[in-house]
């Protein structure tokens, strides 16, 4: 208790020095918490977007090959596979299936390549919660009413409709109610087309929305001439998304027991396998491919890894500055307090006590300053997230996987930042504290004279 009181008095006695170092620690911790909140926000966007736009928590995909060199993303007997998934994973919240296609969306003024997702709106409540209609300014140049919102998320209940993202509508230069042509190629190499009316234009969701559009299931069936009970993938949603990998292994084992032919697990998106892996394998017929949402979104995980690397790099640079600043300041403090150190040694405080005194000062400074920075960073992140700040730069939208700034301040991240910066403060103070502990009473007396 006495050592604590002395440490507090020393910090208060050197107010300017304490405020300077405290402000630096405060700022670094605040920045660290904001970067962690941004990374958590991007991760949250990735999970919400990936598991609604292109994947379930666990997926039963499949490939069909009439010759060794071709492939098509289809699963046969979709209704039976749904039953198998329900039997293998009783904790599944819902099990749906979607049809998959790839082709050109063509308007009078433009063309885009897009993944065509054949869906049944009755099964897609989670998707509808994620999507929001885009205002005219997001996809029309100089609109008469920039904030006007057209169409409806329920548009795909009508046959012959399509739901586009704003970036696609902008490239196609189309509005709700305009007609586009869908052109695809069947497994037999036949080029098929279908007409569709734009029923809704929804807000972009970063990179996730650049290659996906939605149409009724019947449109895909007609384009690819699929037989009944054929689908593109069975998507399974669990109560706990963290159980995805374990659930995938359970489902793979269950399907193997039932005699289904499966591909070896490969943690890549289905379209990479479709274009690169499967055509090079010497087999024909049908095989299933069971994956997790992380497999299907692995190409996006690099964004998160990059953000984390940048965060760590910036914080390390600032931490080095903090270490140098605290170390130099504490070294000066040791010189200034040589007489005080000698007095404490003379009245009985041993070297361990002197070392503990200086480390305690660094601990208190780090804990108080970084604690204030962590709490402030959490509050700022929460306020920025609540503000829903819109991001207008396309390159940043791609990284954030959203058109709004989304920050997720987590208690664990705040505690981590505070603990890390407090530890850095103590490390920076260790060698000056060790030097102080080596000062003898005689040396202190001579220095005082």
N, C-alpha and C positions, 0 to 999 in steps of 0.2 A: 504493500500500500504506500509506503514511504517512497519507494522507487517510482511508482506511478505519479505521485504528487510532484516529485522533482521533475519528471519528464514533462508533465503538463505545464509547470512553471517555466521550464526552459523554452517550450514552444511559444508561450505567451510573451516571454521576455524578448524573443526575437520575432516580433510580429511581421515585419516586412519580409524577412526570409521565409517565414511560415506561410504567409499569404501568397508569395511568389510561387513556391513549390506546390502549395495546395491548389492554386489556380491551374497550374500545369497538369497535375494529377486529375483534377476535376474535368478539365477539357478532354484529356485523353480517354478517361473512362466514359464520358458522355458520348464521344465519337465511337468508341468500341461498342457500347450498347446499341447505338443507332445502326451500326453496320451489322451487328448480330440480328437486330430486329428486321432489317432489310432482307438479310439472307433467309430468315425464318418466313418472312412474307412471300418471298419468291418461291420457297419450298411449298408453302401453303397453296399458292397459285398453281404450282405444278401439279400437286396432288389433286386439287379440286378440278382443274382443267383436264388433266390427263385421264382421270377416272370418270369423267362425264363425256368428254368429247371423243376420245379414241380408245378407251380401255375400261374394263372392270378391275376390281381388285385382283381377281384371278380370271383368266380367260381360257376358253377352249377354242382355239383356232384350228385351222386345218388347211391342207393343200391337196389338190387333186391333179394327177398327171396322167394324161392319156398316152404320152410318149415320154421318155426319160428327159428330154430337153425342155419340155414346157411345164407350166404350173399355173394353178388358179387357186385363189384363197376362198375355199368353200369348206363347209362341214356338212356331211350328209346325216340324215336322221336327227335333225336338230332337237325335236321334241323328246326323243329318247335320251339325248345327251343332257338335256335339262333335268330329266328325271335322275340320271346318274349323278349329276352334280349335287342335286338335293339330297340324295342318299349318302354321298361321300362327305358332304359338308352341311350338316344339320344346322350350323350356326349362321348360314347365309341369310341375309336380310331379304334379298331379292335376286332373281336370276332372269335375265332377259337375253334376247338374241338380236343381233344386227346383221344386215347384209353389207358386204363391202364391195366397192367398185372403184375404178380409177379411170379418168377420162378427161376430155376437154369440155369446158363450159363455154359456149360461143354465143356472143351477142353481135349486133350489127356493127359495134365499134371496138370490139376487143375479144380476147381469148385468154382463159386461164386454165392451167392444169389443176385438177382437184381430186381429192379422195371423196368418193360419193358414199355417204353413210345412209343405208336404208333403214329407217326406224319406224316404230309404231308409237305415236305420241302417248298412248294409254300407258306405256311402260316407262316413259321418260320424264317423270316428275322432277327428278334430281337435275336433269339437263335443263329443263325449263326454268328451274330456280336459278341456275347459273347464268343463263343467257338474258340479255336485255336488248330491247329494240334500239337501234342506233338513230340518233337525230340526223336530219338531212345533211347537215354540215360535215358529217363524218365521211360521206361518200359522194356528195354532189358538189360540183364547183359553183360557187356563188348562188346558192339556193334562195328562192324568194323568202322562205321562212326557215332560218338556219336551225331552229330547235324543233321543227316539225317531225313528228314520229308517225310513220305509216306502217300498215300491215298489222299482223298479229302473230304471236308465237304459236297459235293454234292453226296456222295456215296449212300445215302439212297434213291435217285431217282430210284435206281435199286432194284427190288424185291429180297428178300432173303439175305439182308445185315444187318449189325448191326454196330452201332457206340459205342465204348467203351471209358471209361476214362482210363488214363494211369495206375492208381492204379489197376484197374480191369484187364487190359491187362497183367500187371506184375504178378498178382497172377495166371492168367490163362496161362502165359508163351506163349502168342500168339503175332503174328505180323500181319500187314495189309496183307490181302490175305489168311490168315489161316481160317480154317473152325471150327465153334463151333456148339454145339447142344443146343437148347432151350427146356427146359422141364417145363411144367406147369400142373396145375390140373384144370379141368373145374368145373362148378357149380355142375354137376352131379357126381363128384368124379372121372372122367375119366382122366387118365394121357396122355397128348398129347405132341408130340415133333415136332420140326421143325429144319431144318438145316439152318445155316446162315454163310455168309462169312464176316469177319471183313473188313469193307470198310474204316474205319478211326479210329484212336486213338487220342483222344484230351486231352489237358492238364487238370489236376485235378483242381477242384474248391473247395478244402477243403472238409468238411463233406458233402456238398451238392452232391458231385460227387461219394460218396462211395456206394450209393444204387440206382443209376439211369443209365440206358442205353437207347439207342434209336434205334427203328426199324421202317420200313414202316408200315403204318396202316394195310395193308393186312395181315401182319404176325400175328398180334394180333387177327384179325378176324378169321384166319384159326386155330390158336391155341385154341381159346375159342369157335369156331363155332358160332360166333355171326351172328344174322340176319341183314339185311340191316337197315341203319339209327339208329344203336346202337353205342354209344360211351362211353368213360369213364368219360369225364368231358367237359363242355363248359367253356372256359376261356375268360374272358372279360378284356380288357385293356383300362383304362381311360386316359383322358388328365391329370388329377391330381390324383396321387396315394393317396394323403391325404384324398380324398373323398371316399375311399374304403368302410369304414364302413357305411357311409350314403347311398352309392349306393347299398350295400348289403341289407340294410333295405328296400329301395325302390323296389328292385327286388323281395324280399320276399313278400312284400305286393302285388305287381303286380301278381306274380304267384299264390298267395292265391286267389285273385279275379278271376283268370282264372280257378280255381278248381284243381290245382295240389296239391297232397299230399306231405307234407314236414316234415322233421325231425325238432325237436326243435333245435334252434341254440346252437351249442356246439363248443367252440373255441379250438378244437383239430384237428390234421392232420387226413386226411381221413383214413389212414391205422390203426390208433389207434381205430377209430370207427369200422372199418371193422373187427378187431380182437377181440375187447373187448366190445364195446357198442351195436352195431346193433345185433349181435347174441343172446344177452340176452333180446331183446325186443320181445314181443309176437304179431307180425304182419307178414303178408305175402304180396307178391306183390311188387310194386315199390314205392319208396319215393325219393324225391329230397332232396339235402342237399346244401344250399347256404352258402358259406363261403368267407372270405377274405384271402389275401396272408398271413396276420399275423396269422390267424388261422392255415393255412397249414404249417407255419414255426415256430409255437410256441415253439417247442422243441429246436430250434436254438436261440431263443431270450434269453435263459438262458446264452448263451455265452456273449452276449452284456451286460446283467445285471451283470455278473461276472466281466467283464472288467471295467465297471463303478464303481463297488464296490471297486475293487483293486485301481483304479485311485483315488477315494475319500479317501481311507484309506491311501495311500502313501502321498497324498497332506496334509491330516490332520496331519500326523506325522511330516512332514516337517514344516507345519504351526505352530505346537506347539513349535518346535525348534526356529522358527523365533520369535514367541511371547516372549519366554523366553529371547532370545538374545536381542531383541529390548527393552524389559522391563528393563533388567539389565543394558544395556548400557545407556538408558535414565535416570535411577536412578542415575548412576554414574555422568552423565552429570548435573543433578540437583544439586548434591553436589558440583561439580566443579564450577558451575555457580551461586552459592548462592549470591555472591556479585553483579553479574550482575542483578540477579532477584530483589535484594533489591534496586538497583539503578533505575530500571524500575518502581518499585512500588513507589519509592520516587518522581519520576518526573510525577506521575499521572496515570500510567497504573494500572488498577484494576485487581482483581483476574481473572475475565473472560478473560481479555486480555492476562494474563500469560498462562492460560489454552489453549487459542486459539493459542498462539505462539508455544507451544510445539506440539500441535496436528497438526499445520500447517507444522512444520518440518517433522513429521512422514508422513503426507499426501504427501509432496513434494518428500521425499525419496521413499515412496512406489510407487507413481505414475511414477516417472522417472525410477526407477530400474525395477519395474514390467512391465512398458510400453516397455522398451528396451528388457526385457526378452520375452514378448509376441510377439513383432514384430520379434525378432530373431527366436523364436520357430515356428512362422508361415512360415518364409522363409526356415528354416531347413526342416520342414515337407513337404513343396512344392518341395524342391530339392530332398528329399528322395523319394517322390512319383514319380517325373519325372524320377528318376534313375531306377525305376522298379526293385528294388533289389529282387532277387530270394530267396525264403525260401526253404531250402532243408530238414528241420526237419519235419517229418510227423505230430508230435504232435502239432507243431506251425501252420502248414497248417490247421489243423482241427479248431483251434481257430480263425485264420484269415479268414477262408473260402475262401482262395485263395493260389496260389503258389508264389505270389509276395507280397511284402510289399506295402500296399495301405494306404496312409494317406490323410485325407481330412481336411486341415486347413480352418476353417470357421471364418469369422469376428466376429460373435456373440460369439464364444468360446474364441477368443482372448480377446475381451472386457470383457467377464465374468471373465477370469483368472486375468486380470489386476485389475478389480474392486474388486474381492475377496481378492487378496493379498494386495491391497491398504487399504482395510477395515481392514484386519488383522493387518497391520502396525499401524493404528490409534488406534485399540483396545489395542494393546500391549503398546502403549505410553500413554494411558489414565490415569492410576493410577500414574505413575511418574509425568505426567503433573498436575494432581490434587494435588499431594504433593507440586509441585513447586508453584502452585497457592495459597497454604496456608501459604507460607513463608511471614512473615511481614517484613517491612523495618527495624525494630529494631533488629529482629533476624538475618537478613542479615548483619547488621552493626557489631553486636557482633561476628558473625562468621568470618567476615573479619579481626577483631582485633586479 
